[in-house]
């Protein structure tokens, strides 16, 4: 005899939320029902390890999907543990009442393992009402003496329970689809959903005798048993990549946190890596069921190029299992995964220099962001950094640079700019070339943030060749030339007031007559970057014009100034600033420069 029972109070309050707004994608209902079927098969398998009185299953464990276009129904059935009448009332009448969870806790209390159970049977089941105006569940429990039962509801405030006619153990959930959901009666649509969300479920998922989940959950296997060809095939087939990966990382953790992962380091840079709305992150699974296509919560932004899969059963989700909850478990897994990735990159840098060099050229800009973004792992990121230097075209790391420091060199020096070629020719490097000191050349915009956050390496300070001065040398002749040039420098500073913050005799120039150097915290290169990204308008970089007191032009100008011939000295003095700006590839007063050059050339021509 049929009984009509009210839903639990919480069900009546939450059912509308579940149906209309809990899930962002209504096709998720099929994922949830397949997960529930997989749970039922898991529970049957585990119970069978300790009990011999359960009803035997008919055939091998499997999940079947049946589409009936004439009736407008979609059925998902399994030959798992099944439900008794009381269980149907309890589990299907209560939101988030997890029979799996209770079952697992009971087994654990007896000392038995209950690995492989998803839980969340209640809420996932109610996702059915997003697409169905009526849901019917027919089930027969494997418990001795159990009677078949039929549970039916239209998703309102009540459900009916009545005796059924099923003769084999298991459960069949039949959805009577709404008129606006008939696309789920198309077999191609069903296949697409299963292959997207449930391709790695442990049991066969069948549709019209076709197995839809042929792919194996490679991450669940022992890494020692997986071949290189299998890793590469998984990368291409399961993750949709078409090129070879540079390398990969396969690991599992069991205590105190359980998770498994296969992470790939791409062999080529994706074209959309830095797109603001580009899809990035790893695929999140729970017990082989896809939860998120691209979860960005396990890896920081600077590791956004990493592809792969993380299966983390213990990570908490919101009630719809679509959004991760920021819990200590999630943070702990994230920390462990990041450390493993950084360790693998260090190993690759030591053991496969050509491979790491290519990876760095593809993703070095992203990795460098970690120096500013990930304070907890700066020490692990720093050995990964590679730099171009004045020594040649090869990439160099900080350990090599420190080991090759010359006698008398106490710091590591760098120079930032927008163009590598212009950096190599910069007058700011003349004194370093004379000493034979190697200087790091930084031409990526992100490098400005790197040097702001990385001021020391292994006890050696990093200094800017465009800001910091070299130590004073014991050179009486040079010092006398600087002393004689100081009055001229003071006059030029007055002449260029408002354009530069000061003028001084230089210790860094050997060949060029002048150079612009940074003063203060913001470099000229940083100012250019901010201007290019439309973040300018704030304080500008403070620049000092340094003049070379031993250069013939400067000596002539010092003499003219000393003679009081400022009229002849002035246009040439202004050309010192023009020269310094030209060396940087940026002239602010182009009209003034052309006028001054024209006057000088006319005078030289007589």
C-alpha positions as CSV (number, residue, x, y, z in Angstrom):
1,X,0.0,0.0,0.0
2,X,1.3,3.4,-1.0
3,X,2.2,5.9,1.8
4,X,2.5,9.7,1.2
5,X,5.0,11.3,3.5
6,X,6.1,14.9,4.0
7,X,9.7,15.8,3.3
8,X,11.9,16.8,6.1
9,X,11.4,20.5,7.0
10,X,14.8,21.4,5.7
11,X,14.0,19.7,2.4
12,X,10.9,21.8,1.8
13,X,12.9,24.9,2.5
14,X,15.9,24.0,0.4
15,X,14.4,22.1,-2.5
16,X,13.6,25.2,-4.5
17,X,17.2,26.4,-4.0
18,X,18.6,23.0,-5.1
19,X,16.4,22.9,-8.2
20,X,16.7,26.5,-9.4
21,X,20.0,28.0,-8.2
22,X,22.3,25.6,-6.4
23,X,24.0,24.3,-9.6
24,X,25.5,26.6,-12.2
25,X,25.2,23.9,-14.9
26,X,22.1,21.6,-14.9
27,X,23.8,18.7,-16.7
28,X,25.5,18.1,-13.4
29,X,22.5,16.0,-12.3
30,X,23.8,13.1,-14.4
31,X,27.2,13.3,-12.7
32,X,25.6,13.2,-9.3
33,X,23.4,10.2,-10.1
34,X,26.4,8.2,-11.6
35,X,28.3,9.1,-8.4
36,X,25.5,7.8,-6.3
37,X,25.4,4.6,-8.3
38,X,29.2,4.2,-7.9
39,X,28.8,4.7,-4.2
40,X,26.2,1.9,-4.0
41,X,28.6,-0.4,-5.8
42,X,31.4,0.6,-3.5
43,X,29.3,-0.1,-0.4
44,X,28.3,-3.5,-1.8
45,X,31.9,-4.4,-2.5
46,X,33.1,-3.4,1.0
47,X,30.1,-5.0,2.8
48,X,30.8,-8.2,0.8
49,X,34.3,-8.5,2.4
50,X,32.8,-9.2,5.8
51,X,29.3,-10.5,5.1
52,X,28.1,-13.7,3.4
53,X,24.4,-13.2,3.9
54,X,23.9,-10.5,1.4
55,X,21.9,-11.1,-1.8
56,X,24.3,-11.8,-4.7
57,X,24.5,-9.3,-7.5
58,X,23.3,-10.2,-11.0
59,X,26.3,-9.9,-13.3
60,X,29.5,-7.8,-12.8
61,X,29.2,-4.5,-11.1
62,X,28.0,-1.9,-13.6
63,X,26.1,1.3,-14.1
64,X,23.5,1.4,-16.9
65,X,21.9,4.4,-18.6
66,X,18.7,4.0,-20.5
67,X,17.1,6.6,-22.8
68,X,13.4,6.2,-23.6
69,X,12.4,9.0,-26.0
70,X,8.8,7.7,-26.3
71,X,8.2,8.0,-22.6
72,X,10.5,11.0,-22.2
73,X,12.5,9.3,-19.4
74,X,16.1,8.9,-18.5
75,X,17.0,6.0,-16.2
76,X,20.3,5.4,-14.3
77,X,20.5,1.9,-12.7
78,X,23.1,0.0,-10.8
79,X,23.4,-3.5,-9.2
80,X,24.9,-2.2,-6.0
81,X,23.8,-2.4,-2.3
82,X,20.2,-1.2,-2.9
83,X,17.8,0.5,-0.4
84,X,15.4,-0.8,2.1
85,X,12.1,1.0,2.7
86,X,13.4,2.7,5.8
87,X,16.6,3.7,4.0
88,X,14.6,5.2,1.1
89,X,12.6,7.3,3.5
90,X,15.6,8.4,5.4
91,X,18.1,9.0,2.6
92,X,15.7,10.3,-0.1
93,X,13.7,12.5,2.3
94,X,16.6,14.3,3.9
95,X,18.9,16.9,2.2
96,X,22.5,16.0,2.6
97,X,21.7,12.9,4.6
98,X,24.7,10.8,3.6
99,X,24.0,7.1,3.8
100,X,27.6,6.5,2.5
101,X,29.0,8.6,5.3
102,X,27.1,6.8,8.0
103,X,28.0,3.5,6.4
104,X,31.7,4.4,6.3
105,X,31.7,5.6,9.9
106,X,30.1,2.3,11.0
107,X,32.8,0.3,9.2
108,X,35.6,2.4,10.6
109,X,34.2,1.9,14.1
110,X,34.7,-1.9,13.4
111,X,38.2,-1.3,12.1
112,X,37.4,-2.0,8.5
113,X,38.4,0.2,5.5
114,X,35.8,2.2,3.7
115,X,38.0,3.9,1.1
116,X,36.4,5.0,-2.1
117,X,33.1,6.4,-0.9
118,X,31.9,9.8,-2.1
119,X,28.9,10.5,0.2
120,X,26.6,13.4,-0.3
121,X,23.8,11.1,-1.6
122,X,21.0,13.5,-0.6
123,X,21.8,16.8,-2.3
124,X,23.2,15.2,-5.4
125,X,20.1,13.1,-5.8
126,X,17.9,16.2,-5.6
127,X,19.8,17.8,-8.6
128,X,17.5,15.5,-10.6
129,X,14.6,17.9,-10.1
130,X,16.5,20.5,-12.2
131,X,15.5,18.6,-15.3
132,X,12.7,16.3,-14.2
133,X,9.1,17.0,-13.2
134,X,8.9,13.6,-11.6
135,X,11.5,11.2,-10.2
136,X,10.9,7.5,-9.5
137,X,13.3,5.3,-7.6
138,X,12.9,1.5,-7.6
139,X,15.3,-0.4,-5.3
140,X,15.9,-3.7,-3.7
141,X,18.3,-3.9,-0.8
142,X,20.9,-6.7,-0.6
143,X,20.0,-7.2,3.1
144,X,18.4,-10.6,3.9
145,X,14.6,-10.5,3.7
146,X,14.5,-7.0,2.2
147,X,11.4,-6.1,0.1
148,X,11.5,-4.1,-3.1
149,X,10.4,-0.5,-2.8
150,X,9.3,2.4,-5.1
151,X,9.9,6.0,-4.0
152,X,8.2,8.7,-6.1
153,X,8.1,12.5,-5.9
154,X,7.4,15.5,-8.1
155,X,9.7,17.7,-6.1
156,X,7.1,19.5,-4.1
157,X,6.5,19.0,-0.4
158,X,5.9,15.3,-0.2
159,X,6.8,11.9,-1.6
160,X,5.2,8.5,-1.8
161,X,6.7,5.1,-0.9
162,X,5.1,1.8,-1.9
163,X,6.0,-1.8,-2.5
164,X,7.9,-2.5,-5.7
165,X,8.4,-5.5,-8.0
166,X,12.2,-5.5,-8.5
167,X,13.6,-8.9,-8.2
168,X,17.4,-8.2,-8.4
169,X,19.3,-6.1,-5.9
170,X,20.3,-2.5,-6.9
171,X,18.6,0.8,-7.7
172,X,17.1,2.4,-10.7
173,X,16.4,6.2,-10.8
174,X,14.0,7.2,-13.5
175,X,13.7,10.9,-14.4
176,X,10.5,12.0,-16.2
177,X,12.1,15.0,-18.0
178,X,10.5,18.4,-18.3
179,X,9.5,19.7,-21.7
180,X,12.5,22.1,-21.7
181,X,15.0,19.4,-21.0
182,X,14.5,17.0,-23.8
183,X,18.1,17.4,-25.0
184,X,19.0,14.9,-22.3
185,X,17.1,12.3,-24.4
186,X,19.7,12.6,-27.1
187,X,22.3,9.8,-26.7
188,X,25.1,12.0,-28.0
189,X,24.3,14.5,-25.3
190,X,24.3,11.8,-22.6
191,X,27.6,10.4,-23.9
192,X,29.2,13.8,-23.9
193,X,28.2,14.5,-20.3
194,X,29.4,11.1,-19.1
195,X,32.7,11.4,-20.8
196,X,33.2,14.9,-19.5
197,X,32.3,14.3,-15.8
198,X,32.4,10.6,-15.2
199,X,35.0,9.2,-17.6
200,X,37.1,7.8,-14.8
201,X,34.4,6.2,-12.6
202,X,35.7,2.8,-11.3
203,X,32.8,0.8,-12.7
204,X,31.6,0.5,-16.3
205,X,29.0,3.1,-17.4
206,X,27.0,1.6,-20.2
207,X,24.6,3.1,-22.7
208,X,23.0,0.8,-25.2
209,X,25.8,-1.8,-24.7
210,X,28.4,0.8,-25.2
211,X,30.9,1.5,-22.5
212,X,31.3,5.2,-22.1
213,X,34.2,5.4,-19.6
214,X,37.1,3.6,-21.4
215,X,39.7,5.9,-19.9
216,X,41.6,4.7,-16.8
217,X,42.2,6.9,-13.8
218,X,46.0,7.0,-14.3
219,X,46.5,9.0,-11.1
220,X,45.1,6.2,-9.0
221,X,47.9,3.8,-10.2
222,X,51.3,3.2,-8.7
223,X,53.7,5.6,-10.5
224,X,56.2,2.8,-10.8
225,X,53.8,0.8,-13.0
226,X,53.0,3.7,-15.4
227,X,55.0,3.9,-18.6
228,X,56.3,7.0,-20.3
229,X,54.0,6.3,-23.2
230,X,51.0,6.1,-20.9
231,X,51.8,9.4,-19.3
232,X,52.1,11.1,-22.6
233,X,48.9,9.5,-23.9
234,X,47.0,10.6,-20.8
235,X,48.3,14.2,-21.3
236,X,47.0,14.3,-24.9
237,X,43.8,12.2,-24.6
238,X,42.5,13.0,-21.2
239,X,43.7,16.6,-20.9
240,X,43.2,17.5,-24.5
241,X,46.8,18.6,-25.2
242,X,48.4,18.0,-28.6
243,X,52.0,18.5,-27.9
244,X,54.5,16.6,-25.7
245,X,54.8,17.6,-22.1
246,X,58.2,18.8,-20.9
247,X,58.0,16.5,-17.8
248,X,55.4,15.4,-15.2
249,X,54.9,14.7,-11.5
250,X,52.9,11.8,-10.2
251,X,52.4,11.4,-6.4
252,X,49.9,10.4,-3.8
253,X,49.5,11.3,-0.1
254,X,47.7,9.1,2.4
255,X,48.2,10.4,5.9
256,X,47.1,12.7,7.3
257,X,45.6,13.9,4.1
258,X,44.5,11.7,1.2
259,X,44.9,12.9,-2.3
260,X,46.5,11.8,-5.6
261,X,47.8,13.9,-8.4
262,X,49.3,13.8,-11.9
263,X,50.7,17.2,-12.9
264,X,52.3,18.1,-16.2
265,X,54.7,20.8,-17.2
266,X,53.8,21.8,-20.8
267,X,56.4,21.6,-23.5
268,X,55.1,24.8,-25.2
269,X,53.6,28.0,-24.0
270,X,49.8,28.2,-24.4
271,X,48.8,31.3,-26.4
272,X,46.2,32.3,-23.7
273,X,48.4,31.8,-20.7
274,X,48.3,35.5,-19.7
275,X,44.7,36.2,-20.9
276,X,42.7,37.6,-17.9
277,X,39.8,35.3,-18.7
278,X,42.0,32.4,-19.9
279,X,41.1,28.9,-18.5
280,X,43.7,27.8,-16.1
281,X,44.1,25.4,-13.2
282,X,44.0,21.6,-12.7
283,X,41.1,19.3,-13.0
284,X,39.6,18.5,-9.6
285,X,38.2,15.0,-9.0
286,X,36.7,13.4,-6.0
287,X,36.8,9.6,-6.1
288,X,37.3,9.8,-9.9
289,X,34.3,12.0,-10.5
290,X,35.1,15.4,-12.1
291,X,34.1,18.2,-9.8
292,X,35.8,21.2,-11.5
293,X,37.2,21.5,-15.0
294,X,39.8,24.1,-14.0
295,X,40.3,24.6,-10.3
296,X,42.8,27.4,-9.6
297,X,42.8,26.9,-5.8
298,X,45.6,24.2,-5.7
299,X,48.3,26.2,-7.4
300,X,49.2,29.9,-7.1
301,X,48.9,32.2,-10.2
302,X,52.6,32.1,-11.0
303,X,52.3,28.3,-11.6
304,X,49.2,28.7,-13.8
305,X,51.0,26.9,-16.7
306,X,50.8,23.5,-14.8
307,X,48.2,21.1,-16.2
308,X,46.9,17.9,-14.7
309,X,44.6,16.2,-12.3
310,X,44.2,16.3,-8.5
311,X,41.8,13.7,-6.9
312,X,41.1,15.0,-3.3
313,X,38.3,13.2,-1.6
314,X,38.7,15.2,1.7
315,X,38.4,18.7,0.2
316,X,35.2,20.3,1.4
317,X,32.8,21.5,-1.3
318,X,29.7,23.7,-1.0
319,X,26.4,21.9,-0.8
320,X,26.2,21.6,-4.6
321,X,29.8,20.2,-4.8
322,X,30.7,22.9,-7.3
323,X,32.7,25.4,-5.2
324,X,35.6,24.5,-3.0
325,X,35.5,25.6,0.6
326,X,38.7,27.4,1.8
327,X,39.4,25.1,4.7
328,X,42.6,24.0,6.5
329,X,42.5,20.8,4.4
330,X,42.5,22.7,1.1
331,X,45.3,25.0,2.3
332,X,47.4,22.1,3.5
333,X,47.0,20.2,0.2
334,X,47.8,23.4,-1.7
335,X,51.0,23.9,0.3
336,X,52.1,20.4,-0.3
337,X,51.4,20.5,-4.0
338,X,53.3,23.8,-4.5
339,X,56.3,22.4,-2.6
340,X,56.3,19.3,-4.8
341,X,56.1,21.3,-8.0
342,X,58.9,23.7,-7.0
343,X,61.1,20.7,-5.9
344,X,60.5,19.1,-9.3
345,X,61.5,22.3,-11.1
346,X,64.7,22.4,-9.1
347,X,65.5,18.8,-9.9
348,X,64.9,19.5,-13.6
349,X,67.1,22.6,-13.4
350,X,70.0,20.4,-12.1
351,X,69.4,17.2,-14.1
352,X,68.1,18.4,-17.4
353,X,69.6,21.7,-18.2
354,X,68.4,21.9,-21.9
355,X,64.9,20.8,-20.9
356,X,64.7,23.4,-18.1
357,X,66.2,26.1,-20.3
358,X,63.3,25.6,-22.8
359,X,60.8,25.5,-19.9
360,X,62.2,28.7,-18.5
361,X,62.0,30.4,-21.9
362,X,58.4,29.5,-22.1
363,X,57.3,30.1,-18.5
364,X,60.1,32.0,-16.7
365,X,58.1,35.2,-16.7
366,X,55.4,33.4,-14.8
367,X,57.8,31.8,-12.3
368,X,59.4,35.1,-11.6
369,X,56.0,36.4,-10.4
370,X,56.3,34.0,-7.5
371,X,59.2,36.1,-5.9
372,X,56.7,38.9,-5.3
373,X,53.5,36.8,-4.8
374,X,54.7,33.8,-2.7
375,X,56.6,35.0,0.3
376,X,56.5,31.6,2.0
377,X,58.3,29.9,-0.9
378,X,60.8,32.6,-2.0
379,X,63.8,30.5,-0.9
380,X,62.5,27.6,-3.1
381,X,61.7,29.9,-6.1
382,X,65.0,31.8,-6.1
383,X,67.1,28.8,-7.3
384,X,64.7,28.4,-10.2
385,X,65.5,31.9,-11.6
386,X,67.6,32.2,-14.7
387,X,69.1,35.5,-16.1
388,X,70.8,36.9,-19.1
389,X,74.0,38.7,-18.2
390,X,76.8,40.8,-19.7
391,X,79.0,37.6,-19.9
392,X,77.2,36.1,-22.9
393,X,74.0,34.6,-24.2
394,X,73.7,31.7,-21.8
395,X,71.2,31.7,-19.0
396,X,72.8,32.0,-15.6
397,X,71.5,31.3,-12.1
398,X,72.4,33.2,-8.9
399,X,74.6,30.4,-7.6
400,X,76.7,30.6,-10.7
401,X,76.9,34.4,-10.5
402,X,78.0,34.3,-6.9
403,X,80.6,31.6,-7.6
404,X,82.1,33.7,-10.4
405,X,82.3,37.0,-8.5
406,X,85.6,38.8,-9.2
407,X,88.2,39.8,-6.6
408,X,87.0,42.9,-4.8
409,X,83.4,42.4,-5.9
410,X,81.1,42.4,-2.9
411,X,77.6,42.6,-4.5
412,X,75.7,41.2,-7.4
413,X,74.7,43.9,-9.9
414,X,71.7,44.2,-12.2
415,X,70.3,46.6,-14.7
416,X,66.7,46.8,-15.7
417,X,65.2,48.1,-19.0
418,X,62.8,47.4,-21.8
419,X,65.2,46.0,-24.4
420,X,68.1,43.5,-23.9
421,X,70.2,44.9,-26.7
422,X,69.9,48.4,-25.4
423,X,70.8,47.2,-21.9
424,X,74.0,45.5,-23.2
425,X,75.1,48.8,-24.8
426,X,74.1,51.0,-21.8
427,X,76.7,53.5,-20.5
428,X,75.7,52.5,-17.0
429,X,77.8,49.3,-17.5
430,X,81.0,51.0,-18.6
431,X,82.7,50.8,-15.2
432,X,81.6,47.2,-14.7
433,X,83.0,46.2,-18.1
434,X,86.3,47.9,-17.2
435,X,86.4,45.8,-13.9
436,X,85.3,42.6,-15.7
437,X,82.3,42.3,-13.4
438,X,79.3,40.4,-14.7
439,X,76.0,42.3,-14.5
440,X,72.5,40.7,-14.7
441,X,70.4,42.2,-17.5
442,X,66.6,42.3,-16.8
443,X,64.3,43.2,-19.7
444,X,61.0,41.6,-18.5
445,X,58.5,44.1,-17.0
446,X,58.0,41.6,-14.1
447,X,61.8,42.0,-13.3
448,X,61.1,45.3,-11.6
449,X,59.0,43.5,-9.0
450,X,61.5,40.7,-8.7
451,X,64.3,43.1,-7.7
452,X,62.0,45.0,-5.3
453,X,61.4,41.7,-3.4
454,X,64.7,39.9,-3.9
455,X,67.4,42.2,-2.4
456,X,69.9,39.5,-1.3
457,X,71.0,36.1,-2.3
458,X,73.0,33.8,0.0
459,X,74.4,36.7,2.0
460,X,75.2,38.8,-1.1
461,X,73.3,42.0,-1.7
462,X,71.8,42.7,-5.1
463,X,72.3,46.2,-6.3
464,X,71.1,48.3,-9.2
465,X,73.8,49.5,-11.7
466,X,71.4,52.3,-12.5
467,X,71.0,53.5,-9.0
468,X,73.7,52.5,-6.6
469,X,77.3,53.9,-6.9
470,X,80.4,51.8,-7.0
471,X,82.8,52.1,-4.2
472,X,85.2,55.0,-4.4
473,X,88.6,54.0,-5.8
474,X,92.0,55.3,-4.9
475,X,92.6,57.2,-8.1
476,X,94.0,60.8,-7.4
477,X,93.8,61.9,-11.0
478,X,90.2,60.9,-11.4
479,X,89.2,62.4,-8.1
480,X,90.9,65.7,-9.1
481,X,89.0,65.7,-12.4
482,X,85.7,65.1,-10.5
483,X,86.6,68.0,-8.1
484,X,87.3,70.4,-11.0
485,X,84.0,69.4,-12.7
486,X,81.8,70.0,-9.6
487,X,81.2,73.8,-10.3
488,X,80.2,73.0,-13.8
489,X,77.9,70.2,-12.6
490,X,76.2,72.7,-10.2
491,X,75.6,75.1,-13.1
492,X,74.2,72.4,-15.3
493,X,71.9,71.3,-12.5
494,X,70.5,74.9,-12.4
495,X,70.2,74.9,-16.2
496,X,68.2,71.6,-16.2
497,X,66.2,72.3,-13.1
498,X,62.8,70.6,-13.3
499,X,64.1,68.1,-15.8
500,X,66.6,66.2,-13.6
501,X,66.9,66.2,-9.8
502,X,70.6,66.8,-9.9
503,X,73.9,66.7,-11.8
504,X,77.1,65.2,-10.5
505,X,80.5,63.9,-11.7
506,X,80.3,60.2,-12.4
507,X,82.4,57.2,-11.2
508,X,80.6,54.7,-13.4
509,X,81.5,56.2,-16.9
510,X,84.7,55.5,-18.8
511,X,83.7,56.1,-22.5
512,X,80.4,58.1,-22.6
513,X,80.1,61.8,-21.7
514,X,76.9,61.4,-19.7
515,X,74.3,59.0,-18.3
516,X,71.0,59.2,-16.5
517,X,70.8,57.2,-13.2
518,X,68.0,56.5,-10.9
519,X,67.6,58.0,-7.5
520,X,64.9,57.0,-5.0
521,X,62.7,53.9,-5.0
522,X,61.1,54.1,-8.4
523,X,63.3,53.4,-11.4
524,X,62.8,55.1,-14.8
525,X,62.0,51.6,-16.2
526,X,59.3,51.1,-13.6
527,X,57.8,54.5,-14.5
528,X,57.8,53.5,-18.2
529,X,56.1,50.3,-17.4
530,X,53.4,52.0,-15.3
531,X,52.8,54.6,-18.0
532,X,52.5,51.8,-20.7
533,X,49.9,50.1,-18.5
534,X,48.0,53.3,-17.9
535,X,48.9,53.3,-14.2
536,X,51.0,56.5,-14.5
537,X,50.0,59.9,-13.1
538,X,51.6,59.2,-9.7
539,X,55.1,60.1,-8.5
540,X,57.7,60.1,-11.3
541,X,61.1,58.5,-11.1
542,X,63.8,60.8,-9.9
543,X,66.7,61.0,-12.3
544,X,70.3,62.3,-11.8
545,X,72.5,63.3,-14.8
546,X,76.0,62.0,-14.3
547,X,78.8,63.5,-16.4
548,X,82.1,62.0,-17.2
549,X,84.8,64.5,-16.0
550,X,87.5,62.7,-18.0
551,X,85.6,62.8,-21.3
552,X,87.0,65.4,-23.9
553,X,83.6,67.0,-24.4
554,X,83.0,67.5,-20.6
555,X,86.6,68.8,-20.1
556,X,85.9,71.4,-22.8
557,X,82.6,72.4,-21.2
558,X,84.3,72.6,-17.8
559,X,86.9,74.9,-19.3
560,X,84.2,77.1,-21.1
561,X,82.3,77.4,-17.9
562,X,85.4,78.3,-16.0
563,X,86.1,81.0,-18.5
564,X,82.6,82.4,-18.1
565,X,81.6,81.5,-21.6
566,X,78.2,80.1,-20.7
567,X,76.6,81.2,-24.0
568,X,78.7,78.7,-25.9
569,X,78.6,76.1,-23.1
570,X,74.8,76.0,-22.7
571,X,73.6,74.3,-25.9
572,X,76.4,71.7,-25.5
573,X,75.5,71.2,-21.8
574,X,71.9,70.5,-22.8
575,X,73.2,68.0,-25.3
576,X,74.6,66.0,-22.5
577,X,71.1,65.3,-21.3
578,X,70.0,64.6,-24.9
579,X,72.8,62.1,-25.2
580,X,71.9,60.3,-22.0
581,X,68.2,60.1,-23.1
582,X,69.1,58.8,-26.5
583,X,71.2,56.0,-25.0
584,X,68.1,54.9,-23.1
585,X,66.0,55.1,-26.3
586,X,63.7,57.8,-25.1
587,X,64.0,61.6,-25.7
588,X,61.5,63.9,-24.1
589,X,62.3,67.1,-26.0
590,X,62.7,65.9,-29.6
591,X,62.1,69.4,-31.0
592,X,64.8,70.9,-28.7
593,X,67.2,68.2,-29.6
594,X,66.9,68.7,-33.3
595,X,67.3,72.5,-32.9
596,X,70.4,72.0,-30.8
597,X,71.9,69.5,-33.2
598,X,71.2,71.8,-36.1
599,X,73.0,74.7,-34.4
600,X,76.0,72.6,-33.5
601,X,76.3,71.2,-37.1
602,X,76.0,74.7,-38.6
603,X,78.7,76.0,-36.3
604,X,81.0,73.0,-37.1
605,X,80.4,73.5,-40.8
606,X,81.7,77.1,-40.5
